[in-house]
Amino acid sequence: MKFRPLHDRVVVRRVKSEEKSAGGIIIPDTAQEKPQEGEIIAVGPGGRDESGKLTPIDVKVGDRVLFGKWSGTEVKIDGEDLLIMKESDVMGVLEGKAAARKAA
């Protein structure tokens, strides 16, 4: 990707949502909610505090994160639907075996 976010912004790729419910019912695309989980694919250098000192970003490329339902701005880069959001819109990083299983 040829895009570098500025300041404390991150670029997130949404994970694919499940097409079946827990009971095995297939959910059509129009009825599915957009997932609130994604993978960080680019990060900015960080924000600046009152004194002008650079504050680094806590997330890194490859992290699986949770974010708010209405967080970020949807953009299309290189034909791929992505989200650009501030680091403060990220609620947390998924860690451990559960995140690794979902990535596979």
C-alpha positions in Angstrom: 0.0 0.0 0.0 1.3 3.5 -0.8 -0.5 5.4 2.0 1.0 6.7 5.2 -1.4 8.2 7.8 -0.4 11.4 9.5 -0.2 12.2 13.2 -2.0 9.8 15.5 -4.1 8.1 12.8 -4.2 4.4 11.9 -5.4 2.5 8.8 -7.5 -0.6 9.6 -8.8 -3.4 7.4 -12.0 -4.9 8.8 -12.1 -8.6 9.3 -14.6 -10.7 7.4 -17.8 -11.2 9.3 -19.4 -14.6 9.8 -21.9 -15.5 7.1 -23.8 -17.9 9.4 -25.4 -17.4 12.7 -24.6 -19.5 15.7 -27.6 -21.7 14.8 -26.4 -22.3 11.3 -28.7 -19.8 9.5 -27.0 -18.1 6.5 -27.2 -14.3 6.9 -27.4 -12.3 3.6 -24.8 -9.5 3.1 -27.5 -6.8 3.3 -28.5 -8.0 6.8 -25.0 -8.4 8.2 -23.6 -5.7 10.6 -20.2 -4.5 9.8 -17.6 -6.1 12.1 -16.0 -3.9 14.8 -12.8 -5.9 14.6 -9.9 -5.3 12.3 -6.2 -5.5 11.6 -3.9 -2.5 11.6 -2.1 -2.1 8.3 -0.5 1.3 8.7 0.2 3.7 11.5 1.2 7.4 11.7 4.2 8.7 13.6 2.1 9.8 16.6 0.6 12.9 18.1 2.2 15.9 19.7 1.7 17.1 23.2 1.5 20.7 24.4 5.3 21.1 24.4 5.6 19.7 20.8 7.1 16.4 21.9 6.1 13.4 19.7 3.9 10.9 21.6 4.3 7.5 19.9 1.3 5.3 19.0 0.7 2.2 21.1 -0.6 0.0 18.3 1.6 -1.5 15.5 1.1 -2.9 12.1 -0.4 -6.4 12.3 -2.3 -5.9 15.6 -5.9 -7.1 15.8 -8.0 -4.4 17.3 -11.6 -3.6 18.4 -13.1 -0.2 17.5 -16.4 1.6 17.9 -19.3 0.9 15.5 -19.2 4.3 13.9 -15.4 4.9 14.2 -13.2 6.1 11.4 -13.7 7.2 7.9 -14.3 4.6 5.2 -11.9 5.0 2.2 -11.0 2.9 -0.8 -7.3 2.5 -1.5 -5.9 0.3 -4.2 -9.5 -1.2 -4.6 -9.7 -2.2 -1.0 -12.2 -0.9 1.5 -10.3 0.5 4.6 -10.9 2.7 7.6 -8.8 5.6 8.7 -9.3 6.5 12.4 -7.5 8.2 15.2 -5.7 6.0 17.7 -8.2 7.1 20.4 -11.0 5.4 18.4 -9.3 2.0 19.0 -10.7 0.4 22.1 -8.2 -2.3 22.5 -5.8 -4.9 21.1 -6.8 -8.6 20.9 -4.0 -10.7 22.1 -3.3 -14.4 22.7 -4.6 -17.6 21.1 -8.1 -16.3 20.3 -6.7 -13.5 18.1 -4.3 -16.0 16.4 -7.1 -18.4 15.7 -9.3 -15.7 14.2 -6.4 -14.6 11.9 -6.0 -18.0 10.5 
